[in-house]
Amino acid sequence: MKTNSNRSRRNHVSRSLRAPNGFSFYFKFIKNYLKNDYPNHSPQERMQIASEKWNSLSNTEKNEYIKYANDDRILKQNPDLTVVQASNVNEPGNNKSLVMIFSDLSSHPVASDLGLRTSEEYFDYDKYYKD
């Protein structure tokens, strides 16, 4: 059996993959819907339909997927970060939640080379954060 040398070489080469973008997350979200709605279409045709739907989205809707992709990229690059979801309980009609990302360094500022004054001069961290 003869195999294409380029194809087998491509499978064995380790390459760094790009971080998923907003469209990648959008496609992951609607892939199953497209499969159900267009069962006789090829995957390439479904991808084309997805790209047409993506292009018809408003910038506000696209930005939600782009923000999600950026957050995902940041969390994968910094595995020591912790994500906490807090919802605003004071506003009953508010469906959105606040996402806060913390790292181990968030309560201990690091000296800056920029010559800026740090918040340590104004705030006593040991009073509130005891290790």
DSSP file (Angstrom, degrees, kcal/mol; ACC not computed):
  #  RESIDUE AA STRUCTURE BP1 BP2  ACC     N-H-->O    O-->H-N    N-H-->O    O-->H-N    TCO  KAPPA ALPHA  PHI   PSI    X-CA   Y-CA   Z-CA
    1    1 A M              0   0    0      0, 0.0     2,-0.4     0, 0.0     0, 0.0   0.000 360.0 360.0 360.0 125.5    0.0    0.0    0.0
    2    2 A K        -     0   0    0      2,-0.0     2,-0.3     3,-0.0     0, 0.0  -0.754 360.0-166.0 -93.6 131.9    1.5    3.3   -1.1
    3    3 A T        -     0   0    0     -2,-0.4     2,-0.5     4,-0.0     3,-0.1  -0.843  30.1-103.3-116.1 155.3    1.1    6.3    1.2
    4    4 A N     >  -     0   0    0     -2,-0.3     4,-2.0     1,-0.2     5,-0.2  -0.644  25.7-149.4 -75.9 121.7    1.6    9.9    0.5
    5    5 A S  H  > S+     0   0    0     -2,-0.5     4,-2.1     1,-0.2     5,-0.2   0.853  95.1  54.0 -65.2 -34.7    4.9   10.9    2.2
    6    6 A N  H  > S+     0   0    0      2,-0.2     4,-2.1     1,-0.2    -1,-0.2   0.890 107.8  50.6 -65.6 -38.1    3.8   14.5    2.8
    7    7 A R  H  > S+     0   0    0      2,-0.2     4,-1.5     1,-0.2    -2,-0.2   0.936 112.5  44.4 -66.7 -46.1    0.7   13.3    4.6
    8    8 A S  H  X S+     0   0    0     -4,-2.0     4,-1.0     1,-0.2    -1,-0.2   0.873 113.7  51.5 -67.9 -35.1    2.5   10.9    6.9
    9    9 A R  H  X S+     0   0    0     -4,-2.1     4,-1.3    -5,-0.2     3,-0.4   0.890 106.3  54.6 -65.9 -38.9    5.2   13.5    7.6
   10   10 A R  H  < S+     0   0    0     -4,-2.1    -1,-0.2     1,-0.2    -2,-0.2   0.858 105.5  53.2 -63.5 -35.5    2.5   16.1    8.5
   11   11 A N  H  < S+     0   0    0     -4,-1.5    -1,-0.2     1,-0.2    -2,-0.2   0.788 111.9  44.7 -71.6 -26.7    1.0   13.7   11.1
   12   12 A H  H  < S+     0   0    0     -4,-1.0     2,-0.5    -3,-0.4    -1,-0.2   0.642  88.7  97.0 -94.2 -15.6    4.3   13.2   12.9
   13   13 A V     <  -     0   0    0     -4,-1.3     2,-0.6    -3,-0.1    -4,-0.0  -0.609  69.8-139.2 -78.4 125.4    5.6   16.7   13.0
   14   14 A S        +     0   0    0     -2,-0.5     2,-0.4     2,-0.0    -2,-0.1  -0.743  30.2 174.4 -85.3 127.1    4.8   18.4   16.3
   15   15 A R        -     0   0    0     -2,-0.6     2,-0.4     0, 0.0    -2,-0.0  -0.962  35.0-111.6-132.1 148.3    3.7   21.9   15.7
   16   16 A S        -     0   0    0     -2,-0.4     2,-0.3     1,-0.0    -2,-0.0  -0.662  35.2-138.7 -80.8 130.9    2.4   24.5   18.1
   17   17 A L        -     0   0    0     -2,-0.4     2,-0.1     1,-0.1    -1,-0.0  -0.614  16.7-112.0 -89.5 147.7   -1.2   25.3   17.4
   18   18 A R        -     0   0    0     -2,-0.3    -1,-0.1     1,-0.1     3,-0.1  -0.419  39.4 -98.1 -71.5 152.4   -2.7   28.7   17.4
   19   19 A A        -     0   0    0      1,-0.1    -1,-0.1    -2,-0.1    50,-0.0  -0.470  49.7 -96.2 -67.6 143.2   -5.1   29.6   20.2
   20   20 A P        -     0   0    0      0, 0.0    53,-0.2     0, 0.0     2,-0.1  -0.323  41.2-145.4 -61.8 142.7   -8.7   29.3   19.1
   21   21 A N     >  -     0   0    0     -3,-0.1     4,-1.6     1,-0.0     3,-0.2  -0.351  33.9 -85.2 -98.6-175.8  -10.3   32.6   18.0
   22   22 A G  H  > S+     0   0    0      1,-0.2     4,-2.2     2,-0.2     5,-0.1   0.877 127.7  52.9 -59.8 -40.6  -13.8   33.8   18.4
   23   23 A F  H  > S+     0   0    0      1,-0.2     4,-3.0     2,-0.2    -1,-0.2   0.876 103.8  57.8 -64.8 -36.1  -15.0   32.1   15.2
   24   24 A S  H  > S+     0   0    0      1,-0.2     4,-2.1     2,-0.2    -1,-0.2   0.921 109.9  43.4 -59.5 -44.1  -13.6   28.8   16.5
   25   25 A F  H  X S+     0   0    0     -4,-1.6     4,-1.8     2,-0.2    -1,-0.2   0.877 112.7  52.9 -70.1 -36.3  -15.7   29.0   19.7
   26   26 A Y  H  X S+     0   0    0     -4,-2.2     4,-2.1     2,-0.2    -2,-0.2   0.927 110.1  48.3 -61.2 -44.7  -18.7   30.1   17.7
   27   27 A F  H  X S+     0   0    0     -4,-3.0     4,-1.6     1,-0.2    -2,-0.2   0.900 108.7  52.9 -66.1 -39.8  -18.3   27.1   15.4
   28   28 A K  H  < S+     0   0    0     -4,-2.1     4,-0.4    -5,-0.2    -1,-0.2   0.882 110.8  50.1 -58.9 -36.7  -18.0   24.7   18.4
   29   29 A F  H  < S+     0   0    0     -4,-1.8     4,-0.3     1,-0.2    -2,-0.2   0.902 120.9  30.4 -69.8 -42.5  -21.2   26.2   19.7
   30   30 A I  H  X S+     0   0    0     -4,-2.1     4,-2.6     1,-0.2     5,-0.2   0.454  90.9  97.7-100.2   0.0  -23.3   25.8   16.5
   31   31 A K  H  X S+     0   0    0     -4,-1.6     4,-2.0     1,-0.2    -1,-0.2   0.909  87.5  44.4 -56.5 -46.7  -21.7   22.7   15.0
   32   32 A N  H  > S+     0   0    0     -4,-0.4     4,-1.9     2,-0.2    -1,-0.2   0.859 111.9  53.2 -69.1 -34.4  -24.3   20.2   16.3
   33   33 A Y  H  > S+     0   0    0     -4,-0.3     4,-2.8     2,-0.2     5,-0.2   0.919 109.9  48.4 -64.2 -42.4  -27.1   22.5   15.3
   34   34 A L  H  X S+     0   0    0     -4,-2.6     4,-2.7     1,-0.2    -2,-0.2   0.883 108.2  54.6 -64.7 -37.2  -25.7   22.7   11.7
   35   35 A K  H  < S+     0   0    0     -4,-2.0    -1,-0.2    -5,-0.2    -2,-0.2   0.888 113.7  41.7 -63.5 -38.5  -25.4   18.9   11.7
   36   36 A N  H  < S+     0   0    0     -4,-1.9    -2,-0.2     1,-0.2    -1,-0.2   0.883 119.2  43.7 -74.9 -39.4  -29.1   18.5   12.6
   37   37 A D  H  < S+     0   0    0     -4,-2.8    -2,-0.2     1,-0.2    -3,-0.2   0.802 126.7  29.6 -77.4 -29.4  -30.3   21.3   10.3
   38   38 A Y    ><  +     0   0    0     -4,-2.7     3,-1.2    -5,-0.2    -1,-0.2  -0.548  68.0 155.7-129.0  66.0  -28.2   20.3    7.3
   39   39 A P  T 3  S+     0   0    0      0, 0.0    -1,-0.1     0, 0.0    -2,-0.1   0.776  74.6  51.4 -67.9 -25.2  -27.7   16.5    7.5
   40   40 A N  T 3  S+     0   0    0     -3,-0.1     2,-0.2     2,-0.1    -5,-0.1   0.469  90.9  96.8 -91.7  -1.0  -27.0   16.1    3.8
   41   41 A H  S <  S-     0   0    0     -3,-1.2    -3,-0.1    -6,-0.1     0, 0.0  -0.582  77.2-115.8 -87.4 151.1  -24.4   18.8    3.6
   42   42 A S     >  -     0   0    0     -2,-0.2     4,-2.4     1,-0.1     5,-0.2  -0.377  31.1-105.7 -76.0 162.2  -20.7   18.0    3.7
   43   43 A P  H  > S+     0   0    0      0, 0.0     4,-2.2     0, 0.0     5,-0.1   0.864 123.0  54.5 -57.3 -35.1  -18.6   19.3    6.6
   44   44 A Q  H  > S+     0   0    0      2,-0.2     4,-1.9     1,-0.2     5,-0.1   0.903 108.3  48.1 -65.3 -40.4  -17.0   21.8    4.3
   45   45 A E  H  > S+     0   0    0      2,-0.2     4,-2.2     1,-0.2    -1,-0.2   0.886 110.9  50.8 -67.4 -38.2  -20.5   23.1    3.3
   46   46 A R  H  X S+     0   0    0     -4,-2.4     4,-2.4     2,-0.2    -2,-0.2   0.875 108.8  52.2 -66.1 -36.1  -21.5   23.3    6.9
   47   47 A M  H  X S+     0   0    0     -4,-2.2     4,-2.3    -5,-0.2    -2,-0.2   0.894 108.8  50.5 -64.6 -39.2  -18.3   25.3    7.6
   48   48 A Q  H  X S+     0   0    0     -4,-1.9     4,-2.0     2,-0.2    -2,-0.2   0.904 110.4  49.1 -65.4 -40.9  -19.3   27.7    4.8
   49   49 A I  H  X S+     0   0    0     -4,-2.2     4,-2.4     1,-0.2    -2,-0.2   0.908 110.6  51.5 -63.2 -41.7  -22.8   28.1    6.3
   50   50 A A  H  X S+     0   0    0     -4,-2.4     4,-2.6     1,-0.2    -2,-0.2   0.901 109.0  50.0 -62.5 -40.5  -21.3   28.8    9.7
   51   51 A S  H  X S+     0   0    0     -4,-2.3     4,-2.3     2,-0.2    -1,-0.2   0.873 110.0  50.7 -68.1 -34.7  -19.0   31.4    8.2
   52   52 A E  H  X S+     0   0    0     -4,-2.0     4,-1.2     2,-0.2    -2,-0.2   0.908 112.1  47.0 -66.2 -40.8  -21.9   33.1    6.5
   53   53 A K  H  X S+     0   0    0     -4,-2.4     4,-0.7     2,-0.2    -2,-0.2   0.897 111.0  52.5 -66.2 -39.4  -23.8   33.1    9.8
   54   54 A W  H >< S+     0   0    0     -4,-2.6     3,-1.0     1,-0.2    -2,-0.2   0.915 108.1  50.8 -60.4 -44.1  -20.8   34.5   11.6
   55   55 A N  H 3< S+     0   0    0     -4,-2.3    -1,-0.2     1,-0.2    -2,-0.2   0.762 107.6  54.1 -67.0 -24.2  -20.5   37.3    9.1
   56   56 A S  H 3< S+     0   0    0     -4,-1.2    -1,-0.2    -3,-0.2    -2,-0.2   0.585  87.9 102.3 -86.6  -9.2  -24.2   38.2    9.6
   57   57 A L  S << S-     0   0    0     -3,-1.0     2,-0.1    -4,-0.7    -3,-0.0  -0.364  79.5-109.2 -69.9 152.5  -23.8   38.5   13.4
   58   58 A S     >  -     0   0    0      1,-0.1     4,-2.4    -2,-0.1     5,-0.2  -0.391  28.3-110.3 -74.5 161.2  -23.6   42.0   14.9
   59   59 A N  H  > S+     0   0    0      1,-0.2     4,-2.5     2,-0.2     5,-0.1   0.842 118.7  58.2 -62.0 -32.9  -20.3   43.1   16.3
   60   60 A T  H  > S+     0   0    0      2,-0.2     4,-1.1     1,-0.2    -1,-0.2   0.921 108.5  44.4 -62.8 -44.4  -21.7   42.9   19.8
   61   61 A E  H  > S+     0   0    0      1,-0.2     4,-1.1     2,-0.2     3,-0.4   0.904 113.8  50.0 -67.6 -40.9  -22.5   39.2   19.4
   62   62 A K  H  X S+     0   0    0     -4,-2.4     4,-2.3     1,-0.2     3,-0.3   0.893 104.6  59.2 -62.8 -39.0  -19.1   38.5   17.8
   63   63 A N  H  X S+     0   0    0     -4,-2.5     4,-2.9     1,-0.2    -1,-0.2   0.824  97.8  59.4 -62.3 -31.4  -17.3   40.3   20.6
   64   64 A E  H  X S+     0   0    0     -4,-1.1     4,-1.9    -3,-0.4    -1,-0.2   0.923 109.8  42.3 -62.6 -43.3  -18.8   37.9   23.2
   65   65 A Y  H  X S+     0   0    0     -4,-1.1     4,-2.3    -3,-0.3    -2,-0.2   0.876 114.0  52.0 -69.5 -37.4  -17.2   35.0   21.4
   66   66 A I  H  X S+     0   0    0     -4,-2.3     4,-2.4     2,-0.2    -2,-0.2   0.907 109.6  49.3 -66.2 -41.6  -13.9   37.0   21.0
   67   67 A K  H  X S+     0   0    0     -4,-2.9     4,-2.7     2,-0.2     5,-0.2   0.917 110.5  51.1 -61.6 -43.0  -13.9   37.8   24.7
   68   68 A Y  H  X S+     0   0    0     -4,-1.9     4,-2.4     1,-0.2    -2,-0.2   0.911 110.2  49.1 -61.5 -42.2  -14.4   34.1   25.5
   69   69 A A  H  X S+     0   0    0     -4,-2.3     4,-2.3     2,-0.2    -1,-0.2   0.901 111.6  49.2 -64.4 -41.2  -11.5   33.1   23.2
   70   70 A N  H  X S+     0   0    0     -4,-2.4     4,-2.4     2,-0.2    -2,-0.2   0.917 111.7  48.4 -65.1 -43.0   -9.3   35.7   24.8
   71   71 A D  H  X S+     0   0    0     -4,-2.7     4,-2.5     1,-0.2    -2,-0.2   0.912 111.6  50.5 -62.2 -42.0  -10.2   34.6   28.3
   72   72 A D  H  X S+     0   0    0     -4,-2.4     4,-2.1    -5,-0.2    -2,-0.2   0.911 110.6  49.1 -62.0 -43.0   -9.6   31.0   27.3
   73   73 A R  H  X S+     0   0    0     -4,-2.3     4,-2.0     2,-0.2    -2,-0.2   0.914 111.8  48.7 -63.4 -43.4   -6.2   31.9   25.9
   74   74 A I  H  X S+     0   0    0     -4,-2.4     4,-1.6     1,-0.2    -2,-0.2   0.915 111.7  49.0 -63.6 -43.4   -5.2   33.8   29.0
   75   75 A L  H  < S+     0   0    0     -4,-2.5     6,-0.2     1,-0.2    -1,-0.2   0.858 111.9  48.5 -66.8 -34.9   -6.3   30.9   31.3
   76   76 A K  H  < S+     0   0    0     -4,-2.1    -1,-0.2     1,-0.2    -2,-0.2   0.842 112.5  48.3 -73.5 -32.4   -4.3   28.3   29.3
   77   77 A Q  H  < S+     0   0    0     -4,-2.0    -2,-0.2     1,-0.3    -1,-0.2   0.771 119.8  39.2 -76.0 -25.4   -1.2   30.5   29.2
   78   78 A N    ><  +     0   0    0     -4,-1.6     3,-1.8    -5,-0.2    -1,-0.3  -0.745  64.6 174.0-125.8  82.0   -1.4   31.0   33.0
   79   79 A P  T 3  S+     0   0    0      0, 0.0    -1,-0.1     0, 0.0    -4,-0.1   0.653  74.0  69.0 -67.6 -13.1   -2.5   27.8   34.7
   80   80 A D  T 3  S+     0   0    0      2,-0.1    24,-0.2    23,-0.0     2,-0.2   0.484  77.8 106.1 -83.6   0.0   -2.0   29.3   38.2
   81   81 A L    <   -     0   0    0     -3,-1.8     2,-0.4    -6,-0.2    22,-0.2  -0.498  58.7-150.3 -78.0 148.4   -5.0   31.7   37.7
   82   82 A T  E     -A  102   0A   0     20,-3.2    20,-2.9    -2,-0.2     2,-0.5  -0.966   5.2-147.2-118.8 135.4   -8.3   31.1   39.5
   83   83 A V  E     -A  101   0A   0     -2,-0.4     2,-0.4    18,-0.2    18,-0.2  -0.885  13.8-174.4-106.7 131.5  -11.6   32.1   38.1
   84   84 A V  E     -A  100   0A   0     16,-2.4    16,-2.4    -2,-0.5     2,-0.5  -0.990  12.0-151.1-124.2 130.3  -14.4   33.2   40.3
   85   85 A Q  E     +A   99   0A   0     -2,-0.4     2,-0.4    14,-0.2    14,-0.2  -0.889  17.3 177.9-102.3 127.7  -17.9   34.0   39.1
   86   86 A A  E     -A   98   0A   0     12,-2.6    12,-2.8    -2,-0.5     2,-0.3  -0.995  14.5-150.7-129.6 127.8  -19.9   36.5   41.1
   87   87 A S  E     -A   97   0A   0     -2,-0.4     2,-1.0    10,-0.2    10,-0.2  -0.701  25.1-112.5 -97.4 152.4  -23.4   37.7   40.1
   88   88 A N    >   -     0   0    0      8,-0.7     3,-0.6    -2,-0.3     6,-0.2  -0.719  32.8-178.7 -83.8 104.2  -24.8   41.1   40.9
   89   89 A V  T 3  S+     0   0    0     -2,-1.0    -1,-0.2     1,-0.2     5,-0.0   0.643  71.3  71.4 -81.1 -14.6  -27.5   40.3   43.4
   90   90 A N  T 3  S+     0   0    0      1,-0.2    -1,-0.2    -3,-0.1    -2,-0.1   0.747  93.7  57.5 -74.3 -22.2  -28.6   44.0   43.8
   91   91 A E    X   -     0   0    0     -3,-0.6     3,-1.4     1,-0.1    -1,-0.2  -0.898  66.4-167.7-113.0 104.4  -30.1   44.1   40.3
   92   92 A P  T 3  S+     0   0    0      0, 0.0    -1,-0.1     0, 0.0    -2,-0.1   0.792  87.3  50.7 -63.4 -28.8  -32.8   41.5   39.9
   93   93 A G  T 3  S+     0   0    0      2,-0.0     2,-0.7     0, 0.0    -2,-0.0   0.487  83.3 107.6 -87.1  -1.6  -33.0   42.0   36.1
   94   94 A N    <   +     0   0    0     -3,-1.4    -6,-0.1    -6,-0.2    -3,-0.1  -0.673  37.6 173.1 -83.5 113.8  -29.3   41.6   35.5
   95   95 A N        +     0   0    0     -2,-0.7    -1,-0.2    -8,-0.1     2,-0.1   0.631  51.4  94.4 -91.5 -16.3  -28.5   38.3   33.9
   96   96 A K        -     0   0    0     -8,-0.0    -8,-0.7    -9,-0.0     2,-0.3  -0.441  62.8-148.9 -79.2 150.7  -24.9   39.0   33.4
   97   97 A S  E     -A   87   0A   0    -10,-0.2     2,-0.4    -2,-0.1   -10,-0.2  -0.876  15.4-117.3-118.5 153.7  -22.3   37.8   35.8
   98   98 A L  E     -A   86   0A   0    -12,-2.8   -12,-2.6    -2,-0.3     2,-0.6  -0.738  23.7-153.4 -88.6 131.6  -19.0   39.4   36.8
   99   99 A V  E     -A   85   0A   0     -2,-0.4     2,-0.4   -14,-0.2   -14,-0.2  -0.933  11.5-172.4-109.2 123.6  -15.9   37.3   36.1
  100  100 A M  E     -A   84   0A   0    -16,-2.4   -16,-2.4    -2,-0.6     2,-0.5  -0.948   8.5-156.8-116.2 135.5  -12.9   37.9   38.2
  101  101 A I  E     -A   83   0A   0     -2,-0.4     2,-0.3   -18,-0.2   -18,-0.2  -0.955  15.2-175.3-114.0 123.5   -9.5   36.3   37.5
  102  102 A F  E     -A   82   0A   0    -20,-2.9   -20,-3.2    -2,-0.5     2,-0.3  -0.861   8.0-170.9-116.2 149.5   -7.1   36.0   40.4
  103  103 A S    >   -     0   0    0     -2,-0.3     3,-1.4   -22,-0.2     4,-0.3  -0.821  43.3-100.9-125.2 173.4   -3.6   34.8   40.6
  104  104 A D  T 3  S+     0   0    0     -2,-0.3     3,-0.4     1,-0.3     4,-0.1   0.746 122.6  54.3 -64.9 -21.7   -1.4   34.2   43.7
  105  105 A L  T >  S+     0   0    0      1,-0.2     3,-1.1     2,-0.1    -1,-0.3   0.493  79.8  93.3 -90.2  -3.7    0.3   37.5   43.1
  106  106 A S  T <  S+     0   0    0     -3,-1.4    -1,-0.2     1,-0.3    -2,-0.1   0.801  90.1  42.1 -65.7 -28.6   -2.9   39.6   43.1
  107  107 A S  T 3  S+     0   0    0     -3,-0.4    -1,-0.3    -4,-0.3    -2,-0.1   0.503 112.7  58.2 -94.5  -3.5   -2.7   40.4   46.8
  108  108 A H  S <  S-     0   0    0     -3,-1.1    -1,-0.2    -4,-0.1     0, 0.0  -0.883  82.6-144.4-126.7  99.3    1.0   41.1   46.7
  109  109 A P        -     0   0    0      0, 0.0     2,-0.4     0, 0.0    -3,-0.1  -0.236  11.3-133.4 -64.7 152.1    2.0   43.8   44.3
  110  110 A V        -     0   0    0      1,-0.1    -5,-0.0    -5,-0.0     2,-0.0  -0.838  27.4-101.2-105.9 141.8    5.3   43.5   42.4
  111  111 A A        -     0   0    0     -2,-0.4     2,-0.3     1,-0.1     6,-0.1  -0.328  38.7-137.3 -62.2 142.5    7.7   46.4   42.1
  112  112 A S    >   -     0   0    0      4,-0.3     3,-0.7     1,-0.1    -1,-0.1  -0.793  12.8-147.6-105.9 145.2    7.6   48.1   38.8
  113  113 A D  T 3  S+     0   0    0     -2,-0.3    -1,-0.1     1,-0.2    -2,-0.0   0.489  88.5  82.0 -82.3  -4.3   10.5   49.3   36.7
  114  114 A L  T 3  S-     0   0    0      2,-0.1    -1,-0.2     1,-0.1     3,-0.1   0.524 103.7-117.3 -82.1  -4.9    8.4   52.2   35.5
  115  115 A G    <   +     0   0    0     -3,-0.7     2,-0.2     1,-0.3    -2,-0.1   0.624  66.1 143.9  79.0  11.8    9.0   54.4   38.5
  116  116 A L        -     0   0    0      1,-0.1    -4,-0.3     0, 0.0     2,-0.3  -0.534  56.5-107.9 -82.8 151.9    5.4   54.4   39.5
  117  117 A R        -     0   0    0     -2,-0.2     2,-0.1    -3,-0.1    -1,-0.1  -0.618  34.1-133.4 -79.0 136.2    4.3   54.3   43.1
  118  118 A T    >   -     0   0    0     -2,-0.3     3,-1.1     1,-0.1     4,-0.2  -0.424  18.8-114.3 -85.4 164.8    2.9   51.0   44.2
  119  119 A S  G >> S+     0   0    0      1,-0.2     4,-1.7     2,-0.2     3,-1.2   0.592 103.5  84.9 -74.5  -9.3   -0.3   50.7   46.2
  120  120 A E  G 34 S+     0   0    0      1,-0.3    -1,-0.2     2,-0.2     5,-0.1   0.821  82.7  60.4 -60.8 -29.6    1.8   49.3   49.1
  121  121 A E  G <4 S+     0   0    0     -3,-1.1    -1,-0.3     1,-0.2    -2,-0.2   0.777 115.9  31.5 -67.7 -25.0    2.5   52.8   50.2
  122  122 A Y  T <4 S+     0   0    0     -3,-1.2     2,-0.4    -4,-0.2    -2,-0.2   0.591 116.8  53.3-108.8 -15.1   -1.2   53.4   50.7
  123  123 A F     <  -     0   0    0     -4,-1.7     2,-1.1     4,-0.0    -1,-0.2  -0.983  66.5-141.3-133.9 130.5   -2.6   50.1   51.7
  124  124 A D    >>  -     0   0    0     -2,-0.4     4,-0.7     1,-0.2     3,-0.6  -0.757  20.4-178.9 -91.2  97.1   -1.6   47.7   54.5
  125  125 A Y  H >> S+     0   0    0     -2,-1.1     4,-3.5     1,-0.2     3,-0.8   0.851  77.2  60.9 -66.7 -35.5   -2.0   44.3   52.9
  126  126 A D  H 34 S+     0   0    0      1,-0.3    -1,-0.2     2,-0.2    -2,-0.1   0.795  97.0  61.3 -64.6 -26.1   -0.9   42.4   56.0
  127  127 A K  H <4 S+     0   0    0     -3,-0.6    -1,-0.3     1,-0.2    -2,-0.2   0.853 120.9  22.5 -66.2 -34.2   -3.9   43.9   57.9
  128  128 A Y  H << S+     0   0    0     -3,-0.8     2,-0.6    -4,-0.7    -2,-0.2   0.729 122.6  51.9-106.5 -28.6   -6.3   42.3   55.5
  129  129 A Y     <  -     0   0    0     -4,-3.5     2,-0.6    -5,-0.1    -1,-0.2  -0.905  62.6-178.4-118.1 104.6   -4.4   39.3   54.0
  130  130 A K              0   0    0     -2,-0.6    -4,-0.1    -3,-0.1    -3,-0.0  -0.898 360.0 360.0-104.5 124.9   -2.8   37.0   56.5
  131  131 A D              0   0    0     -2,-0.6    -1,-0.1    -5,-0.0    -5,-0.0   0.471 360.0 360.0 -75.6 360.0   -0.9   34.1   55.0
